[in-house]
Amino acid sequence: MKSIEIKTTQNVRLEYELASLRERILAFLLDLITMGLVVLLLSLIFNGILKLYGTLEVISSIFTGCVIMLYSLTLEYFNSGQSVGKKLMKIQVIKITGDKATFYDYLGRWIFRLLDIYSSFGAIASVLIASSSRAQRIGDIVSNTCVIKLESSVYLSLNDILKIQSRETYQPVYAQAKHLAEDDVILIKSTIDRFKKYRNDAHTEAVRDLTDRIKSLLEIRESTPDNVKFLQTVINDYIVLTR
């Protein structure tokens, strides 16, 4: 699982999980299906309903070609880095610098699709995405972008739950933990896992900030010298109190 740490314009460090080659291929195939449906719809309108011919038929063909050619560029620019395929796969194009991607960033990715994907039948893009640390094809490298997952693949597993004792033998420490949302608990679990895997200043700060947020949310005012242990206790309490 590849990930990337990005420093935003507000000097906040965020870690994102990079989209895998499989997810990007599936997104591309979904986009091909979408484009096929668009061509079919336009064909029905121009040739079936309007029954254009002569010069108008040529113009309609050029228009359809432009729609298909500019599909990825237009959608990614106006939809914050997501085509239909990327949206369905829950992945997104972002700038590595933390800035908002501009039209020229998307344009660079779009231009190099000809080399990355179409001229090599996806071979160049596949090799680069699979081998590079940031999972970038040439278009990404030129535009200084990457493709991230919008949902983390780190979830509470059955094994995590089975490790926790039953309610009869486990006494919850923070009863208010039951009021947390499932997404909050998943975020806590993900933060702990990343801290244990990458023990650096950014993840230490993330644990500290998350601890402060959970304490505020649960109205806990007591001191907790071990933030990781505190967060793990909150997870245990949530599972026992809600299952």
C-alpha positions as CSV (number, residue, x, y, z in Angstrom):
1,M,0.0,0.0,0.0
2,K,1.7,3.2,-1.2
3,S,1.0,6.5,0.5
4,I,2.1,10.1,0.2
5,E,2.4,12.9,2.7
6,I,1.4,16.3,1.5
7,K,1.8,19.7,3.2
8,T,-1.1,21.9,2.5
9,T,-1.0,25.7,2.1
10,Q,-2.0,26.0,5.7
11,N,1.1,24.0,6.7
12,V,-0.9,21.0,7.7
13,R,0.6,17.6,6.9
14,L,-1.9,15.1,5.5
15,E,-1.2,11.5,4.5
16,Y,-3.1,10.0,1.6
17,E,-3.3,6.4,0.4
18,L,-2.4,6.3,-3.3
19,A,-4.7,4.7,-5.8
20,S,-3.5,1.3,-7.0
21,L,-2.8,0.4,-10.6
22,R,-5.9,-1.9,-10.5
23,E,-8.1,0.9,-9.3
24,R,-6.9,3.3,-12.0
25,I,-7.3,0.7,-14.7
26,L,-10.9,0.0,-13.6
27,A,-11.6,3.8,-13.5
28,F,-10.2,4.0,-17.1
29,L,-12.5,1.2,-18.2
30,L,-15.5,2.8,-16.6
31,D,-14.6,6.0,-18.4
32,L,-14.5,4.1,-21.7
33,I,-17.9,2.6,-21.0
34,T,-19.2,6.1,-20.2
35,M,-17.8,7.5,-23.4
36,G,-19.4,4.7,-25.4
37,L,-22.8,5.5,-23.9
38,V,-22.3,9.2,-24.7
39,V,-21.5,8.3,-28.3
40,L,-24.5,6.1,-28.5
41,L,-26.8,8.8,-27.0
42,L,-25.5,11.5,-29.4
43,S,-25.9,9.2,-32.3
44,L,-29.5,8.5,-31.4
45,I,-30.2,12.2,-31.1
46,F,-28.4,13.4,-34.2
47,N,-29.1,10.5,-36.6
48,G,-32.3,8.9,-35.1
49,I,-34.3,11.9,-33.8
50,L,-33.0,14.9,-35.7
51,K,-31.9,12.8,-38.7
52,L,-29.2,15.2,-39.7
53,Y,-27.5,14.9,-43.1
54,G,-25.0,16.7,-45.3
55,T,-23.1,19.5,-43.6
56,L,-25.1,19.2,-40.3
57,E,-24.1,15.5,-40.1
58,V,-20.5,16.4,-40.5
59,I,-20.8,19.1,-37.8
60,S,-22.5,16.6,-35.4
61,S,-19.7,14.1,-36.0
62,I,-17.1,16.7,-35.2
63,F,-19.0,17.7,-32.1
64,T,-19.2,14.1,-30.9
65,G,-15.5,13.6,-31.6
66,C,-14.6,16.7,-29.5
67,V,-16.8,15.5,-26.6
68,I,-15.0,12.2,-26.5
69,M,-11.5,13.8,-27.0
70,L,-12.0,16.4,-24.3
71,Y,-13.9,14.0,-21.9
72,S,-11.2,13.5,-19.3
73,L,-9.8,17.0,-19.4
74,T,-13.3,18.6,-19.0
75,L,-14.5,16.4,-16.2
76,E,-11.3,16.4,-14.2
77,Y,-11.1,20.2,-14.4
78,F,-14.7,21.0,-13.6
79,N,-15.2,18.1,-11.1
80,S,-12.1,18.6,-8.9
81,G,-9.9,15.9,-10.4
82,Q,-12.6,13.2,-10.9
83,S,-13.9,11.7,-14.1
84,V,-17.0,9.4,-14.0
85,G,-14.7,6.4,-13.6
86,K,-12.6,8.0,-10.9
87,K,-15.7,9.1,-9.0
88,L,-17.2,5.6,-9.1
89,M,-13.8,4.2,-7.9
90,K,-13.6,6.9,-5.3
91,I,-10.2,8.2,-6.4
92,Q,-9.1,11.7,-7.3
93,V,-6.3,13.7,-8.9
94,I,-4.5,16.2,-6.5
95,K,-1.4,18.3,-6.6
96,I,1.5,17.0,-4.7
97,T,2.4,20.5,-3.5
98,G,-0.9,20.8,-1.6
99,D,-2.1,23.6,-3.9
100,K,-5.3,23.3,-5.9
101,A,-4.7,21.8,-9.3
102,T,-5.1,24.3,-12.2
103,F,-6.4,23.9,-15.7
104,Y,-2.8,23.6,-17.0
105,D,-2.1,20.7,-14.6
106,Y,-5.1,18.8,-16.0
107,L,-4.1,19.8,-19.5
108,G,-0.6,18.3,-18.9
109,R,-2.1,15.0,-17.7
110,W,-4.5,15.0,-20.7
111,I,-1.8,15.7,-23.3
112,F,0.5,12.9,-22.1
113,R,-2.4,10.4,-22.2
114,L,-1.4,10.0,-25.8
115,L,2.0,8.7,-24.8
116,D,1.2,7.1,-21.5
117,I,-2.0,5.2,-22.4
118,Y,-3.1,5.3,-26.0
119,S,0.1,5.0,-28.1
120,S,1.5,2.2,-25.8
121,F,-1.9,0.6,-25.0
122,G,-1.4,1.6,-21.4
123,A,1.9,-0.2,-21.0
124,I,4.0,2.9,-20.2
125,A,1.5,4.2,-17.7
126,S,1.1,0.7,-16.0
127,V,4.9,0.3,-15.6
128,L,5.4,3.7,-14.2
129,I,2.4,3.6,-11.8
130,A,3.4,0.2,-10.5
131,S,7.1,1.0,-10.1
132,S,7.2,4.7,-8.9
133,S,7.0,5.6,-5.3
134,R,4.2,8.1,-5.9
135,A,2.4,5.9,-8.5
136,Q,2.8,8.5,-11.2
137,R,2.6,8.2,-15.0
138,I,4.4,10.7,-17.2
139,G,1.4,13.0,-17.2
140,D,1.4,13.1,-13.4
141,I,5.2,13.7,-13.2
142,V,4.9,16.6,-15.7
143,S,2.0,18.2,-13.8
144,N,3.3,17.3,-10.4
145,T,0.1,15.5,-9.5
146,C,-0.9,12.1,-8.1
147,V,-4.0,10.0,-7.8
148,I,-5.2,9.3,-4.3
149,K,-8.0,7.1,-2.7
150,L,-10.7,9.1,-1.0
151,E,-11.5,6.2,1.3
152,S,-8.8,4.5,3.4
153,S,-8.5,0.7,3.0
154,V,-7.8,0.5,6.7
155,Y,-10.9,-0.7,8.5
156,L,-11.6,-2.4,11.7
157,S,-11.2,-6.1,11.0
158,L,-13.0,-9.1,12.6
159,N,-9.7,-10.0,14.3
160,D,-9.6,-6.5,16.0
161,I,-13.1,-7.1,17.4
162,L,-12.4,-10.6,18.6
163,K,-9.4,-9.4,20.5
164,I,-11.7,-7.4,22.7
165,Q,-13.3,-9.1,25.7
166,S,-17.0,-9.3,26.1
167,R,-19.0,-6.7,27.9
168,E,-19.3,-9.0,30.9
169,T,-15.5,-9.1,31.4
170,Y,-14.5,-5.8,30.0
171,Q,-15.3,-2.6,31.8
172,P,-15.5,0.4,29.5
173,V,-13.5,3.4,30.6
174,Y,-15.3,6.1,28.6
175,A,-19.0,5.3,28.4
176,Q,-19.6,8.3,26.1
177,A,-17.5,6.5,23.4
178,K,-20.8,4.9,22.2
179,H,-21.8,8.3,20.8
180,L,-19.0,8.3,18.3
181,A,-19.7,7.7,14.6
182,E,-18.3,4.7,12.8
183,D,-16.2,7.0,10.6
184,D,-14.7,8.5,13.7
185,V,-13.6,5.1,15.0
186,I,-12.2,4.1,11.6
187,L,-10.2,7.4,11.5
188,I,-8.8,6.7,15.0
189,K,-7.8,3.1,14.0
190,S,-6.2,4.4,10.8
191,T,-4.2,7.1,12.6
192,I,-2.9,4.6,15.2
193,D,-1.9,2.2,12.5
194,R,-0.1,4.9,10.5
195,F,1.7,6.1,13.6
196,K,2.9,2.7,14.5
197,K,4.1,2.1,10.9
198,Y,5.7,5.6,10.3
199,R,6.9,7.0,13.7
200,N,7.7,10.5,12.6
201,D,6.9,14.0,13.8
202,A,3.9,14.4,11.4
203,H,2.2,11.3,12.7
204,T,3.0,12.1,16.3
205,E,1.3,15.4,15.8
206,A,-1.6,13.7,14.1
207,V,-2.1,11.5,17.1
208,R,-1.9,14.4,19.5
209,D,-4.4,16.5,17.4
210,L,-6.8,13.6,17.1
211,T,-6.6,13.0,20.9
212,D,-7.5,16.6,21.6
213,R,-10.4,16.3,19.1
214,I,-11.8,13.1,20.6
215,K,-11.5,14.5,24.2
216,S,-13.4,17.6,23.1
217,L,-16.0,15.6,21.4
218,L,-16.5,13.3,24.3
219,E,-16.0,16.0,26.9
220,I,-13.1,14.3,28.6
221,R,-11.0,16.6,30.7
222,E,-8.6,14.2,32.4
223,S,-5.0,14.0,31.5
224,T,-3.8,11.2,29.3
225,P,0.0,10.8,29.2
226,D,-0.2,8.1,26.5
227,N,-2.2,9.3,23.6
228,V,-2.1,6.1,21.6
229,K,-3.2,4.1,24.6
230,F,-6.1,6.6,25.1
231,L,-7.2,6.3,21.5
232,Q,-7.0,2.5,21.6
233,T,-9.1,2.5,24.8
234,V,-11.8,4.6,23.0
235,I,-11.9,2.1,20.2
236,N,-12.3,-0.8,22.6
237,D,-15.0,1.0,24.5
238,Y,-16.9,1.9,21.3
239,I,-16.9,-1.7,20.1
240,V,-18.0,-3.2,23.4
241,L,-20.7,-0.6,24.0
242,T,-22.2,-0.7,20.5
243,R,-21.9,-4.4,19.4
